[in-house]
Amino acid sequence: MHSLLGWFAGNARDLPWRRTRDPYAIWVSEIMLQQTQVKTVLPYWERWMRELPDIAALAGASTQKLHKLWEGLGYYTRVRNLHKAAQMVIQKHGGSFPDDYAQVLELPGIGPYTAGAICSIAFNQPKPILDGNVVRVLTRIFGIGGNVRNGVTRARLWRVAEELVLCAAGHASGNRRHASDFNQALMELGALVCTPRQPRCAACPVSKHCVALWEDRAHELPSLGPRVRSTPRRFVAFVAEHRNRFLVRQRPAGVVNAHLWEFPNVEVGTEDSDKGRAVRRVGASRFRVLAAPDRLKAGLQTELPGSALRRAARSALGLTPKGLQPLCAVKHSITRYRITLDVFRVAGQFAGQSASAKGKWLTRRELHRLTFCSAHKRILGRLGIH
Ligand code: SF4
């Protein structure tokens, strides 16, 4: 414990949210850091704290502003929950972030990990934390070999994390904030030394106590059980331009990336996923491989014949395209899905039929103000709209 705390005191990264004990600032950093790397989060956190310096500012902000501040971080449920939670803090707690663990846990978007992080880091309470870094460090130090996705192993890890932070708090002396420092030290050790592939055991402050090192098992811990296979999905998107306006639409409530903007698109199948779904979605009778050189040049993978592609365009746009020009391919992942989005520019004169389009015709300046899903933001970039 002392060697870990000593190591943390001399090696902790100087991160802006570590220079404050403001629970609001720490809460925002913890939510942003979920599934996102520190170097990505830094500019977002700094801009957020400039624009929304306290809970009242967050509670009163418009959804559009919040989405714009979050644009590029993904997993937008996080920002919607931040907003709801801030409003709850205003209504139920008079605008002061609660320091009671159970009350923190009641806030939308806050689970046991985030509640433990806020209560320990901001209020120095001996509450445990268990994120990916801590799981890796604890399974290795204690040689815990069970599948960490399994409830029994998980419960054991929570117990170990709790015993350790209680013990750290019990060793506190003077003004030292041992519960806060200890939890952050565990996370920092996982981020800087006890890394997933090549842990730097020679530089590790707890190597003397590490079962995985003694038994040469670091490479096999933590045990994650059988790998979950990712599923490929394929979409085609269409960029229609008419009188310097582009056709875009807003995603409905209750779906992934709800309320964000996108270019009209439709899902088509993949050879190895679901041909049937593709056929149904675009109304084609059967797909076949069509390897047009210009499609390949743009990196597109769509194998739809031209007629099926035009039907897909009509269904997504509500317009009849005269021609389709390959623009680019965008690859990205959401949860367990590997998504390929093939993008086409739509040629045609839409005068007279633009009213029937599925979406809104907006200028470049208007598009610039909206929040787009990250894949469609890359299309904007391709069109020179940043
Ligand atoms: Fe991780 Fe190696 Fe330290 Fe053990 S000795 S905690 S495996 S870095």
Residues whose N, C-alpha, C, O or C-beta is under 5 A from the ligand:
A	BS01	SF4	V137 R140 I141 V193 C194 P199 R200 C201 C204 V206 S207 C210 A212 L213 A218
